[in-house]
């Protein structure tokens, strides 16, 4: 059967090594910290002035708020300095520079994109659609973060990307973010951490609490339990780690979207925030929220997690819980189905499953819906982003892995009312790496984390061998007609 005709775009997003973040370097507890501070303190003011001028000239123009960052780093090492010592502004900034470095977040790759409509669709040409593209940026140490681009889809399928600015920045963590007591207890229950100690910790807190409130309650309760329970310290640390893994961040409103970087913060993310699958979710009351599933990686374990945002300025990072929260590639449906949240997953590294839940944070039961049956997918199947609703059913782009670990993109169709039923499937791939796409960080791979419909055109952003990103467009009608 004839497969739909693919139109490859000439737009290619290559990793840009010049896009650098200011990042902390060393910590005040490092054995070298006190020695470094002492050496800088011993410098005469004239040499401090010359050194600071050199640093400022070389790095000041590469970042939007260099002085603010260096001053904050200085404040963290101030305890290493003699008490009541008065320092010049330049010496403070120079000290901050010794505990700062640049990180090239795209040095290795810019790949695995997902695409969603932009919240702002004003002032567009007829038939145009403004979009947000999320990308996995990978740099030194194979650490992955999320970065963004904006662009425009034209009425005739033309794709343009807005050039990013020179700067990159991280958000500020929202202070005193509130935790809901009942929801937090349910997460503890899923982790097997509910007992006398945790109950008393939560009983001392109100219906909502902050991280500082939790720390104080943990300290008070631990003092009471220490004599009776040898496990108190371990449980306390796990409770605190859960709270720290559920956090909120806020970007400056005057920042451009292309400047914003979601960099790993928690221990579970320490080696990467990988393969975010963003989707614009339609609530039953008509409001919309952007959600993304992603894979947190600490260098040893992978853990599916969740992001929530209304405006791409304020983001909530949320832990997912339940026995179905396993493996990579969970992808949320863009609305509830039959009154339940629905999600695709790949719990066993090989097949595609669907799951339903009454709460976005908790997933328990799964149902197998698709196994590899064609040669190009014998090794494994997975989704390439959230299902797309069409008149014919839920269109799901899939990835299949075949001989020589070659990744291709295919498609299948689920029943709109019962997504456990597969009602159509392509025998062959829609997209496979051509000669211009097969060389990269991971050869012979095409991969996407989310596509969208623009009219009757299917727009697929995809990674070329885990190195760079481009686009393909196809006729939706051709894709559907090729289904078996």
C-alpha positions as CSV (number, residue, x, y, z in Angstrom):
1,X,0.0,0.0,0.0
2,X,1.3,3.5,-0.9
3,X,2.7,5.5,2.0
4,X,2.0,9.2,2.3
5,X,4.4,11.6,0.5
6,X,6.8,13.3,2.9
7,X,7.9,16.9,2.3
8,X,11.2,17.5,4.1
9,X,11.8,21.1,5.2
10,X,15.0,23.0,4.4
11,X,14.9,24.4,8.0
12,X,17.5,22.7,10.2
13,X,18.3,23.7,13.8
14,X,21.9,22.8,14.5
15,X,23.4,22.8,18.0
16,X,25.0,26.2,18.7
17,X,28.1,26.0,20.9
18,X,28.0,29.7,21.6
19,X,24.8,29.4,23.6
20,X,26.1,29.3,27.1
21,X,24.6,29.4,30.6
22,X,26.2,30.8,33.7
23,X,26.4,27.9,36.1
24,X,27.8,27.4,39.7
25,X,31.3,26.0,39.8
26,X,32.6,24.5,43.0
27,X,30.7,24.8,46.3
28,X,31.6,26.6,49.6
29,X,32.1,23.2,51.2
30,X,34.8,22.2,48.7
31,X,38.2,21.9,50.4
32,X,39.6,24.4,47.9
33,X,37.0,27.1,48.6
34,X,38.6,28.6,51.7
35,X,42.1,28.5,50.0
36,X,40.8,30.2,46.9
37,X,39.1,32.9,49.0
38,X,42.2,33.5,51.0
39,X,44.3,33.9,47.8
40,X,41.9,36.4,46.3
41,X,41.7,38.3,49.6
42,X,45.5,38.6,49.6
43,X,45.6,40.3,46.2
44,X,46.2,44.1,46.2
45,X,43.3,46.2,45.1
46,X,45.1,47.2,41.9
47,X,45.5,43.6,40.8
48,X,41.8,42.9,41.8
49,X,40.8,45.8,39.6
50,X,42.8,44.5,36.6
51,X,41.6,40.9,37.0
52,X,38.0,42.0,37.3
53,X,38.3,44.2,34.2
54,X,39.6,41.2,32.3
55,X,36.8,39.0,33.4
56,X,34.1,41.6,32.7
57,X,35.5,42.4,29.3
58,X,35.7,38.7,28.3
59,X,32.4,37.5,29.8
60,X,30.2,40.5,30.6
61,X,28.6,40.7,27.1
62,X,27.9,37.0,26.8
63,X,25.1,37.0,29.4
64,X,22.2,39.2,30.3
65,X,22.8,39.5,34.0
66,X,26.4,38.6,34.7
67,X,27.0,40.9,37.7
68,X,23.8,39.7,39.4
69,X,24.9,36.0,39.1
70,X,28.4,36.7,40.3
71,X,27.2,38.6,43.3
72,X,24.9,35.8,44.2
73,X,27.8,33.3,44.0
74,X,29.9,35.6,46.2
75,X,27.2,35.6,48.9
76,X,27.3,31.8,49.0
77,X,31.0,31.8,49.7
78,X,31.0,34.8,52.1
79,X,31.0,32.5,55.2
80,X,34.6,31.4,54.0
81,X,35.8,35.0,54.6
82,X,36.8,36.7,57.8
83,X,33.9,38.1,59.7
84,X,33.1,41.9,59.2
85,X,35.7,42.1,56.4
86,X,34.8,45.0,54.1
87,X,35.3,44.2,50.4
88,X,35.2,46.3,47.4
89,X,32.5,45.6,44.8
90,X,35.1,44.4,42.3
91,X,36.6,42.0,44.8
92,X,33.2,40.6,45.6
93,X,32.5,40.1,41.9
94,X,35.9,38.6,41.3
95,X,35.4,36.1,44.1
96,X,32.0,35.2,42.6
97,X,33.7,34.5,39.2
98,X,36.1,31.9,40.8
99,X,33.0,29.9,41.7
100,X,31.2,30.3,38.3
101,X,31.7,28.7,34.9
102,X,30.0,28.8,31.5
103,X,28.1,25.7,30.3
104,X,27.5,25.2,26.6
105,X,24.1,23.6,26.8
106,X,23.9,22.7,23.1
107,X,27.6,21.7,22.6
108,X,26.8,18.1,21.7
109,X,23.2,18.0,20.3
110,X,19.9,19.8,19.8
111,X,17.3,17.2,19.2
112,X,14.1,15.3,20.1
113,X,11.6,18.2,19.5
114,X,7.9,18.6,20.4
115,X,5.7,21.3,19.0
116,X,2.5,23.0,20.4
117,X,0.5,26.0,19.4
118,X,1.8,29.2,21.0
119,X,-0.6,30.8,23.7
120,X,-0.4,34.0,21.6
121,X,-2.0,33.7,18.2
122,X,-2.5,37.5,17.7
123,X,-1.4,39.5,14.6
124,X,-0.9,36.5,12.3
125,X,-1.3,36.4,8.5
126,X,-4.4,34.5,7.3
127,X,-4.0,30.8,7.9
128,X,-0.9,31.2,10.0
129,X,-0.1,29.4,13.3
130,X,2.5,30.5,15.8
131,X,4.1,27.6,17.6
132,X,6.5,26.7,20.4
133,X,9.1,24.1,19.8
134,X,10.7,22.4,22.8
135,X,14.1,20.8,22.3
136,X,16.5,18.6,24.2
137,X,19.8,20.3,24.4
138,X,22.8,18.2,25.4
139,X,26.2,19.5,26.5
140,X,29.3,18.6,28.5
141,X,28.9,15.4,30.4
142,X,25.9,14.4,28.3
143,X,23.6,16.5,30.6
144,X,20.3,17.3,28.9
145,X,18.1,20.3,29.5
146,X,15.0,21.8,27.8
147,X,15.3,24.8,25.6
148,X,12.7,26.5,23.3
149,X,12.3,28.2,20.0
150,X,9.3,29.9,18.5
151,X,8.2,29.9,14.9
152,X,5.4,30.3,12.3
153,X,3.5,27.8,10.2
154,X,2.2,29.5,7.0
155,X,-1.1,28.7,5.3
156,X,0.7,26.8,2.5
157,X,2.9,24.8,4.9
158,X,5.9,27.2,5.0
159,X,7.9,26.8,8.2
160,X,10.0,29.6,9.7
161,X,11.9,29.8,13.0
162,X,12.6,33.0,14.9
163,X,16.3,33.4,15.5
164,X,17.2,33.0,19.2
165,X,18.9,35.8,21.1
166,X,22.5,35.6,22.2
167,X,21.5,34.9,25.8
168,X,20.5,31.9,27.8
169,X,19.1,32.0,31.4
170,X,17.7,29.7,34.1
171,X,14.6,30.5,36.1
172,X,14.4,31.4,39.8
173,X,13.0,28.8,42.1
174,X,9.6,30.0,43.5
175,X,10.1,30.7,47.2
176,X,7.5,29.4,49.6
177,X,5.7,27.3,47.0
178,X,2.8,25.6,48.7
179,X,2.3,21.8,49.0
180,X,-1.2,20.3,49.4
181,X,-1.1,18.1,52.5
182,X,-3.5,15.4,51.2
183,X,-1.8,15.1,47.9
184,X,1.6,15.0,49.5
185,X,0.4,12.2,51.8
186,X,-0.9,10.2,48.8
187,X,2.5,10.5,47.2
188,X,4.2,9.2,50.4
189,X,1.7,6.3,50.4
190,X,2.7,5.4,46.8
191,X,6.3,5.4,47.9
192,X,5.7,3.2,51.0
193,X,6.7,6.1,53.3
194,X,3.5,6.4,55.4
195,X,4.0,5.4,59.0
196,X,3.8,6.9,62.5
197,X,6.7,9.3,61.8
198,X,5.4,10.7,58.5
199,X,1.8,10.9,59.9
200,X,3.0,13.0,62.8
201,X,5.1,15.2,60.5
202,X,2.0,16.0,58.3
203,X,-0.3,16.4,61.3
204,X,1.8,19.3,62.5
205,X,1.3,21.0,59.2
206,X,-1.8,22.8,57.8
207,X,-3.8,21.8,54.8
208,X,-1.0,23.4,52.8
209,X,2.6,24.0,53.7
210,X,5.9,25.3,52.4
211,X,9.3,23.5,52.2
212,X,10.5,25.5,55.2
213,X,7.4,24.4,57.1
214,X,8.1,20.8,56.2
215,X,11.8,21.0,57.2
216,X,10.8,22.4,60.6
217,X,8.2,19.7,61.2
218,X,10.7,17.0,60.2
219,X,13.3,18.4,62.7
220,X,10.8,18.5,65.6
221,X,9.3,15.1,64.9
222,X,12.7,13.5,64.4
223,X,13.8,14.7,67.8
224,X,10.8,12.9,69.3
225,X,11.3,9.7,67.4
226,X,15.1,9.4,67.4
227,X,15.3,7.4,70.6
228,X,12.7,4.9,69.4
229,X,13.3,4.5,65.7
230,X,16.6,3.9,64.0
231,X,15.1,4.5,60.5
232,X,13.9,8.0,61.3
233,X,16.8,9.7,59.6
234,X,16.4,7.7,56.3
235,X,12.7,8.3,56.1
236,X,13.1,12.0,56.9
237,X,15.6,12.3,54.0
238,X,13.2,10.6,51.6
239,X,10.3,12.8,52.6
240,X,12.4,15.9,52.0
241,X,13.7,14.6,48.7
242,X,10.1,14.0,47.5
243,X,9.2,17.6,48.4
244,X,12.3,19.0,46.7
245,X,11.4,17.0,43.5
246,X,8.1,18.8,43.4
247,X,9.0,22.4,42.8
248,X,8.1,25.6,40.9
249,X,10.3,28.0,38.9
250,X,9.7,31.4,37.3
251,X,11.4,33.1,34.5
252,X,11.7,36.9,34.2
253,X,8.8,38.3,32.3
254,X,11.1,40.4,30.1
255,X,13.0,37.3,28.9
256,X,12.5,35.9,25.4
257,X,11.2,32.3,25.1
258,X,14.3,31.3,23.3
259,X,16.5,32.5,26.2
260,X,14.7,30.2,28.8
261,X,16.4,27.0,29.8
262,X,15.0,24.3,32.1
263,X,18.2,22.9,33.5
264,X,18.4,19.9,35.9
265,X,17.8,20.9,39.6
266,X,17.0,17.8,41.6
267,X,19.1,14.7,42.3
268,X,16.8,12.5,40.1
269,X,17.4,14.9,37.2
270,X,21.2,15.4,37.8
271,X,22.2,13.8,34.5
272,X,19.4,15.2,32.5
273,X,15.9,16.3,31.7
274,X,15.3,14.2,28.6
275,X,12.7,14.0,25.8
276,X,10.0,16.3,27.0
277,X,6.7,15.6,25.3
278,X,4.6,18.8,25.5
279,X,0.9,18.8,24.8
280,X,-1.8,21.5,25.0
281,X,-4.4,20.0,27.2
282,X,-8.1,21.0,26.9
283,X,-9.9,20.9,30.3
284,X,-13.6,20.1,30.6
285,X,-14.3,23.7,31.5
286,X,-12.7,24.9,28.3
287,X,-9.5,26.2,29.8
288,X,-6.1,25.0,28.6
289,X,-2.9,24.0,30.2
290,X,0.4,22.9,28.7
291,X,1.7,19.6,30.2
292,X,4.9,17.7,29.4
293,X,6.0,14.3,30.4
294,X,9.8,13.9,30.5
295,X,12.5,11.4,31.7
296,X,14.5,12.4,34.7
297,X,17.9,10.7,34.6
298,X,20.5,10.6,37.5
299,X,23.2,8.7,35.6
300,X,21.9,5.3,36.7
301,X,18.1,5.3,36.9
302,X,15.4,6.8,34.6
303,X,12.2,8.1,36.1
304,X,9.1,9.5,34.2
305,X,8.1,12.9,35.5
306,X,5.8,15.8,34.7
307,X,5.8,19.5,33.9
308,X,2.9,22.0,34.0
309,X,2.7,25.5,32.7
310,X,0.1,28.0,31.6
311,X,2.4,30.6,29.9
312,X,6.0,29.1,29.6
313,X,7.1,31.6,32.2
314,X,6.0,29.7,35.4
315,X,6.7,26.0,35.4
316,X,5.7,23.3,38.0
317,X,7.8,20.1,38.2
318,X,5.8,17.2,39.5
319,X,6.6,13.6,40.5
320,X,4.5,10.9,38.9
321,X,3.6,8.0,41.1
322,X,2.2,4.5,40.8
323,X,3.3,1.1,39.4
324,X,2.6,2.2,35.8
325,X,5.2,5.0,36.1
326,X,8.0,3.1,34.5
327,X,10.4,3.4,31.5
328,X,10.6,6.2,29.0
329,X,8.1,7.8,26.6
330,X,4.9,8.4,28.5
331,X,2.7,10.7,26.5
332,X,-0.5,12.4,27.7
333,X,-3.7,12.5,25.6
334,X,-4.7,16.2,24.9
335,X,-8.1,15.8,26.8
336,X,-9.9,13.4,29.1
337,X,-11.4,10.3,27.5
338,X,-14.6,9.1,29.0
339,X,-14.0,11.3,32.1
340,X,-10.5,10.0,32.8
341,X,-7.0,11.2,32.0
342,X,-5.3,8.9,29.5
343,X,-1.7,8.3,28.7
344,X,0.4,6.1,26.5
345,X,3.5,4.4,27.8
346,X,6.1,1.7,27.2
347,X,6.5,-0.1,30.5
348,X,8.5,-3.1,29.1
349,X,10.9,-1.5,26.7
350,X,9.2,-3.2,23.7
351,X,5.4,-2.6,23.4
352,X,2.9,0.3,23.6
353,X,0.4,0.5,26.5
354,X,-2.4,2.8,27.4
355,X,-3.4,3.7,30.9
356,X,-6.2,5.8,32.6
357,X,-6.4,7.7,35.8
358,X,-8.6,10.0,37.9
359,X,-5.5,12.1,38.8
360,X,-2.7,13.4,36.7
361,X,0.0,12.4,39.2
362,X,-1.0,8.8,39.8
363,X,-1.0,5.9,37.3
364,X,-1.7,2.3,38.3
365,X,-3.0,0.0,35.6
366,X,-1.9,-0.4,32.0
367,X,-3.3,-2.2,29.0
368,X,-1.2,-3.5,26.1
369,X,-2.4,-2.2,22.8
370,X,0.4,-2.7,20.3
371,X,3.2,-5.1,19.7
372,X,6.0,-5.0,17.1
373,X,4.9,-7.1,14.1
374,X,6.8,-5.6,11.1
375,X,10.5,-6.0,10.4
376,X,11.3,-2.3,10.9
377,X,10.0,-2.4,14.5
378,X,10.9,-5.9,15.6
379,X,13.2,-4.6,18.4
380,X,10.8,-2.2,20.0
381,X,7.9,0.2,19.6
382,X,7.3,3.5,21.3
383,X,5.3,6.7,20.8
384,X,6.6,9.9,19.2
385,X,4.5,12.2,21.2
386,X,0.9,12.7,22.4
387,X,-2.0,11.4,20.3
388,X,-3.5,13.8,17.9
389,X,-7.3,13.9,17.7
390,X,-8.8,13.6,14.2
391,X,-12.3,12.8,12.9
392,X,-11.1,9.3,12.1
393,X,-9.6,8.6,15.6
394,X,-6.5,9.3,17.7
395,X,-3.5,9.5,15.4
396,X,-0.4,8.3,17.1
397,X,3.1,8.7,15.6
398,X,5.3,5.8,16.7
399,X,9.0,5.0,16.5
400,X,10.1,1.5,15.6
401,X,13.6,0.0,15.9
402,X,14.8,-2.5,13.4
403,X,18.1,-4.1,12.2
404,X,21.3,-2.2,13.0
405,X,19.3,-0.3,15.7
406,X,17.7,1.9,12.9
407,X,14.9,4.1,14.2
408,X,12.0,5.0,11.9
409,X,8.8,6.9,12.5
410,X,5.4,5.2,11.8
411,X,1.8,5.7,12.7
412,X,-1.3,4.0,14.0
413,X,-4.9,5.0,14.8
414,X,-6.9,4.5,18.1
415,X,-10.6,4.6,18.5
416,X,-11.7,8.1,19.8
417,X,-14.1,6.7,22.4
418,X,-12.1,3.6,23.3
419,X,-8.3,4.2,22.9
420,X,-7.6,0.6,23.9
421,X,-8.7,-0.4,20.3
422,X,-6.3,0.0,17.5
423,X,-8.3,0.6,14.4
424,X,-5.6,1.4,11.9
425,X,-1.9,0.9,11.4
426,X,0.8,1.5,8.8
427,X,2.7,-1.5,7.5
428,X,5.8,0.6,6.7
429,X,7.4,3.7,8.2
430,X,6.4,7.2,7.3
431,X,9.9,8.5,7.8
432,X,13.2,6.8,7.9
433,X,16.7,8.4,8.0
434,X,18.1,9.3,4.6
435,X,21.7,9.7,3.7
436,X,21.7,13.3,4.9
437,X,20.2,12.3,8.3
438,X,21.9,9.1,9.3
439,X,25.2,10.6,10.6
440,X,25.1,12.1,14.1
441,X,25.6,11.6,17.9
442,X,23.5,8.4,17.5
443,X,23.5,7.3,13.9
444,X,20.6,6.0,11.8
445,X,17.8,7.6,13.9
446,X,14.8,9.8,13.2
447,X,12.8,10.6,16.3
448,X,10.1,13.1,17.4
449,X,8.5,13.9,20.8
450,X,5.4,15.6,19.4
451,X,3.7,16.8,16.2
452,X,0.6,18.8,15.4
453,X,-2.1,19.3,12.7
454,X,-2.2,22.5,10.7
455,X,-5.4,22.3,8.7
456,X,-5.1,18.9,7.0
457,X,-1.3,19.0,7.1
458,X,0.6,16.9,9.6
459,X,3.7,18.8,10.8
460,X,6.4,16.6,12.3
461,X,9.5,18.1,13.9
462,X,12.1,15.4,14.2
463,X,15.7,14.8,15.3
464,X,18.3,13.6,12.8
465,X,20.5,11.0,14.5
466,X,20.3,12.7,17.9
467,X,22.2,15.7,16.6
468,X,20.1,18.4,14.9
469,X,16.4,19.0,14.3
470,X,14.4,19.5,11.1
471,X,10.7,19.2,10.0
472,X,8.6,17.1,7.7
473,X,5.0,17.8,6.5
474,X,2.5,15.2,5.2
475,X,-1.1,15.1,4.1
476,X,-3.2,13.8,6.9
477,X,-5.7,12.3,4.4
478,X,-2.8,10.4,2.7
479,X,-1.7,9.1,6.1
480,X,-5.2,7.9,7.1
481,X,-5.9,6.4,3.7
482,X,-2.7,4.3,3.9
483,X,-3.8,2.8,7.2
484,X,-4.7,-0.9,7.3
